[in-house]
Amino acid sequence: MNTIGEVTYSNPGASNGNNRTTSSKELGKTDFLNLLVTQLRYQDPMNPMQDQEFVAQLAQFSQLEQLEKMSGALDTSTQVSYLMGQTIANTMATTLIGKTVIAEGTNLNLSEGEPVNLSYNLGADAANVTIKVLNEKGAVVRTISIKDKAAGNNTYAWDGHDDNGNALASGEYSYEVSASTRTGEQITATKRIIGVVDAVKYLEGTAYLNVGAYKVDLSTIIEIVNGGWQSAQNGNQ
């Protein structure tokens, strides 16, 4: 009886169309057909494959072909849906210019000599609020202490200076917010971006809102507010 040696097959997903040996355990329709032909070629002539076996394997091949077609159609549909969603989002982004948005907090881009709004949301009234501004290396460059702030959205206008009163260089900075009651109980304090959208920028096909010193991803928007940015908060300091 002849034995079947190692069978190599082409990768149907290869972009250059050349046959390549692969160790993938997932067989495509071409691989399945190659194996079937090889099996027929090396079958024992004294004990050939029965008709039922051959028909069964052909049925499996047909099912595999249909599944591959369905998979390809689903992949195409998913890509089309993604592109349509991205196009709609990019188009809608332009309608937000001039509107006030509230978004999840992120890093800021400081321009030397220009103040930056540091916004945050308090889960309850706070007796003490502390804001720490950090540079790109994670070092604290400014610590700000604020008294008696109401629950909800609040904003502190930071002048862009460090603890020694020196103007900090332009670049990317971040900040942390913590709050507590008069008895020292910690209060939930979450960074927010609150401001008017003044431009829309496109990076690698994705739209970002320009809100002062912040670049806002559309997916991080929490609320769109009627009126100026002051109407989106309890107060500023």
Secondary structure, DSSP 8 states (H G I E B T S, - for coil): -----------TT-TT--------S---HHHHHHHHHHHHHTS-TTS---HHHHHHHHHHHHHHHHHHHHHHHHHHHHHHHHHHHHHHHHHHHGGGTT-EEEEE---EEE-TT--EEEEEEESS-EEEEEEEEE-TTS-EEEEEEEEEE-SEEEEEEE-SB-TTS-B--SEEEEEEEEEE-TT--EE-EEEEEEEE--EEEEETTEEEEEETTEEEEGGGEEEEESS-GGGGSSEE-
